[in-house]
Amino acid sequence: MKSGIFNNIKKVAFIAPALLVLGAMTSCESDFSPENMVGDTWSKILCIKNSGEQSMVLLGNDDVKSFTLQVLKGGGKKDLAAYGTLRLLTKAELDASYPGNSYEIINSEYYTIPAVVSVESGATGMLYEIQVKQQLALQQVRSNDDVTWVIPLCLESNTDSVNSDKKCIIINLIDGNRPRKINPAEFKVTAVDVASNGWVDGKPENLFDGNLTSVWRTILWNCTGTRCSGSAGNSGAFWCNREDHTVDDYIFADNFTNYVGGQWVDNPRVDLPWTLTVDMNGTYDITQIATTRMINTQDQGVDLSSYYQRVKDYEYQISTDGTTWTKLAEGTMDVYGETTYTVKPENAGEVHKARFVKLVIKTMHWRQNTEEEMKAIHGGKAYNEYHSATFCNDRKAVGMDPEFAQFKKSAAIDLGPVILGEIEIYGRDIIQ
């Protein structure tokens, strides 16, 4: 059989249970029963263990890079040898099998595959190497950023059965030298120190779902009073009529009762800073992080976005182990303006190796209309004359004043809710 395999293709046989890579035969066998078999016999069944979509990162540091294909054998008679061939899918077959993907097939001259694959008698599986000529493949990958260049292969046999669910593999070729948006599909939020708003389906995982319209909404703690002294002659008023507010100007409830998981619970107040940590399930050289916030909220035609708390000062930290952290970059979001803010590493020429990323919300925007502005839009009356000092009891009373949107100011007095739409992390693959 060796004469039927390309030169430079490495073929390794192993006998169960001696080797661990393919020792767990259940990954292939458990899918089969005589009723589900392809063909008339269940003596020998081939499958690709690492079937489906796989990634191969090209760095160009070697002339040739190998991808290991894992072929397993199952069935009722393991002492028999099984034979198959690898066939390149056509573009039409690729589009039909994977609709909605921007796949293009890499030039077949840029890689080699084994002409024949076999699992010998007594073996449970074989390893084969698909070899890619890195420099040539990288040229084609870099020729069009709008497509994903792939090697699509299917395992077939004229003599033995093949598991129809595990017969194809799509190898995505990735330029490891070019920063890209890291796929968040396997991201996992590992820590967050502020509760989500229980009335709205806004979980922290929504920050990494690739959907800008699904948001993370933090809980809020109500403003119950103020320490401001210049509040239009009413030191007990909730509204502070000056521009340079901080969190220390307000008094908040110690906890907030929220509806979470089908029951009412008390959430103790968490003071700033707030943090959220994500495990990217891989190690990357981080090149930039984009944060999208949601500020356009309409209610009966009135822009209520000024009512919601908005992040002001924030930073991102990175870690390789989830324990030791270093600052990647920091930024400031305007009280109004753009919705997506991007930060890049402060030391752009260095490698910023990370598996874990932490968002730190350090400060937030508070009410910013000056007394003069309020009088100008309310017929010379101060805000506390125009609105009752007890307006905090009505959650919409603040935002229902349409002039807030006109002046592009923050009307927030509660601690939260913060509404963020998406965090997009960009970087280069790091091969361990």
Protein Blocks (a to p, Z undefined) as FASTA:
>chain_A
ZZmpcehiacdddddfkbmklmmmmlmmmmpcfklpgcjbfkbccddfkgcjdddddehl
afbdcdddddddedjblmbccddddddddfklmmmmmghiacddddfklpccdfbdcdde
hiabdcddddddfklmmmmmmmomkbccddddddddfkbccdfklmbccdddddfkbccd
ddfklgccfbdcbdcdfkbccdfklmmnopakbccdddddddfbdfbfkgghiakbmbdc
bfkbcfklpccdfbdcddeehiacddddddddddddddehiacddfbdcddddfbdceeh
iafklmpccdfbdcddddfkomaccdfbdcdddfbdcfbdcdddfblmbccddfbdcddd
fbdcddfbdfklmmmmngopafklmpcfklmmpmklmmmpmklmmnopafbfbecjdddf
bdcdddddddZZ
